Amino acid sequence: MPRPKKQEEEVKNIMDEVVTETLTEREKMEQMSLKSLGDYMRYNKEVRRLNKMHGQAKYTIKQCPEELHPKERVVFSRNDQPTNPLDVFISNEMIEFKKKLIPGQTYDLPRCVVEHLASKGTPIWRWVEKADGSRETHKTALEPRFSLRTLYTD
């Protein structure tokens, strides 16, 4: 059974509104300036909102270049293998970072990379079931693998 003409016109009008709304969203996304870390964070927040609203991944999240991230000067060292360099690769919504770090060297690293490496050096606590059925917390990883010493300059 064919649709009445009035229904077809309503469907066409709704589709035209959706298409023009999507075009204006795309133009709005293309016009956003990406000159700082905050700009990238605002852009990615808007992308997530639009993708959730549409129910599909129409827009892609952009990673901020390493040059725009705030830096921190640190001396890197390894506790588990003091002479071996470490290949660091981090790829998330904030940054794509790939570098080989040599123990004892001084580096200017983005703060998110420093936080990632520092989190690898914190002790890990877990619940442990005892023989009598009680539970206690214990450190499961006692020694940190990396240490980062921050250098402050005047």
Buried (B, 14 or more C-beta within 10 A) or exposed (E): EEEEEEEEEEEEEEEEEEEEEEEEBEEEBEEEEBEEBEBBEBBBEBBBEBBEEEEEEBBEBBBBEBEBBEBBBBBBBBEEEEEEBBEBEBEEEBBEBEBEBEBEEEBEBBBBBBEBBBEEBEEEEEEEEEEEEEEEEEEEEEEBEBBBEEEEEE
